[in-house]
Amino acid sequence: MIMAMLTVVGSLFIGLFFMARGGGGDARRSNKAMRLRVILQGLALLFFLAALLTQA
């Protein structure tokens, strides 16, 4: 679960880096990185829910 959260933070920073640089190609990379972040965030939430449900 910690690894999933770290990958979410990493993809967030990569997306922000591309956004800050600007330019046409960087906008596409930034969008891809942010889409990846949303997917990873969903997976991290699923891992969190699974951990909560297995402890009960």
C-alpha positions as protocol buffer text, in pm:
chain_id: "A"
residue {
  index: 1
  type: MET
  ca { x: 0 y: 0 z: 0 }
}
residue {
  index: 2
  type: ILE
  ca { x: 288 y: 236 z: 78 }
}
residue {
  index: 3
  type: MET
  ca { x: 439 y: 163 z: -263 }
}
residue {
  index: 4
  type: ALA
  ca { x: 108 y: 249 z: -431 }
}
residue {
  index: 5
  type: MET
  ca { x: 95 y: 582 z: -247 }
}
residue {
  index: 6
  type: LEU
  ca { x: 455 y: 662 z: -340 }
}
residue {
  index: 7
  type: THR
  ca { x: 385 y: 595 z: -706 }
}
residue {
  index: 8
  type: VAL
  ca { x: 84 y: 830 z: -690 }
}
residue {
  index: 9
  type: VAL
  ca { x: 299 y: 1106 z: -543 }
}
residue {
  index: 10
  type: GLY
  ca { x: 572 y: 1040 z: -799 }
}
residue {
  index: 11
  type: SER
  ca { x: 333 y: 1062 z: -1094 }
}
residue {
  index: 12
  type: LEU
  ca { x: 185 y: 1380 z: -946 }
}
residue {
  index: 13
  type: PHE
  ca { x: 526 y: 1546 z: -935 }
}
residue {
  index: 14
  type: ILE
  ca { x: 609 y: 1431 z: -1287 }
}
residue {
  index: 15
  type: GLY
  ca { x: 281 y: 1578 z: -1416 }
}
residue {
  index: 16
  type: LEU
  ca { x: 341 y: 1904 z: -1230 }
}
residue {
  index: 17
  type: PHE
  ca { x: 694 y: 1921 z: -1369 }
}
residue {
  index: 18
  type: PHE
  ca { x: 570 y: 1890 z: -1727 }
}
residue {
  index: 19
  type: MET
  ca { x: 294 y: 2145 z: -1658 }
}
residue {
  index: 20
  type: ALA
  ca { x: 544 y: 2395 z: -1520 }
}
residue {
  index: 21
  type: ARG
  ca { x: 772 y: 2360 z: -1824 }
}
residue {
  index: 22
  type: GLY
  ca { x: 494 y: 2444 z: -2067 }
}
residue {
  index: 23
  type: GLY
  ca { x: 505 y: 2388 z: -2441 }
}
residue {
  index: 24
  type: GLY
  ca { x: 297 y: 2173 z: -2674 }
}
residue {
  index: 25
  type: GLY
  ca { x: 469 y: 1840 z: -2621 }
}
residue {
  index: 26
  type: ASP
  ca { x: 485 y: 1887 z: -2247 }
}
residue {
  index: 27
  type: ALA
  ca { x: 110 y: 1946 z: -2227 }
}
residue {
  index: 28
  type: ARG
  ca { x: 48 y: 1600 z: -2374 }
}
residue {
  index: 29
  type: ARG
  ca { x: 297 y: 1443 z: -2135 }
}
residue {
  index: 30
  type: SER
  ca { x: 140 y: 1627 z: -1845 }
}
residue {
  index: 31
  type: ASN
  ca { x: -207 y: 1499 z: -1940 }
}
residue {
  index: 32
  type: LYS
  ca { x: -77 y: 1142 z: -1966 }
}
residue {
  index: 33
  type: ALA
  ca { x: 98 y: 1170 z: -1629 }
}
residue {
  index: 34
  type: MET
  ca { x: -216 y: 1307 z: -1465 }
}
residue {
  index: 35
  type: ARG
  ca { x: -429 y: 1030 z: -1615 }
}
residue {
  index: 36
  type: LEU
  ca { x: -180 y: 777 z: -1483 }
}
residue {
  index: 37
  type: ARG
  ca { x: -200 y: 948 z: -1142 }
}
residue {
  index: 38
  type: VAL
  ca { x: -579 y: 908 z: -1135 }
}
residue {
  index: 39
  type: ILE
  ca { x: -552 y: 538 z: -1220 }
}
residue {
  index: 40
  type: LEU
  ca { x: -282 y: 483 z: -958 }
}
residue {
  index: 41
  type: GLN
  ca { x: -487 y: 675 z: -704 }
}
residue {
  index: 42
  type: GLY
  ca { x: -782 y: 445 z: -768 }
}
residue {
  index: 43
  type: LEU
  ca { x: -561 y: 140 z: -721 }
}
residue {
  index: 44
  type: ALA
  ca { x: -421 y: 283 z: -397 }
}
residue {
  index: 45
  type: LEU
  ca { x: -777 y: 333 z: -270 }
}
residue {
  index: 46
  type: LEU
  ca { x: -865 y: -25 z: -360 }
}
residue {
  index: 47
  type: PHE
  ca { x: -560 y: -151 z: -170 }
}
residue {
  index: 48
  type: PHE
  ca { x: -660 y: 63 z: 128 }
}
residue {
  index: 49
  type: LEU
  ca { x: -1017 y: -69 z: 124 }
}
residue {
  index: 50
  type: ALA
  ca { x: -893 y: -427 z: 91 }
}
residue {
  index: 51
  type: ALA
  ca { x: -664 y: -375 z: 392 }
}
residue {
  index: 52
  type: LEU
  ca { x: -952 y: -236 z: 596 }
}
residue {
  index: 53
  type: LEU
  ca { x: -1187 y: -518 z: 502 }
}
residue {
  index: 54
  type: THR
  ca { x: -938 y: -795 z: 577 }
}
residue {
  index: 55
  type: GLN
  ca { x: -866 y: -663 z: 927 }
}
residue {
  index: 56
  type: ALA
  ca { x: -1228 y: -679 z: 1037 }
}
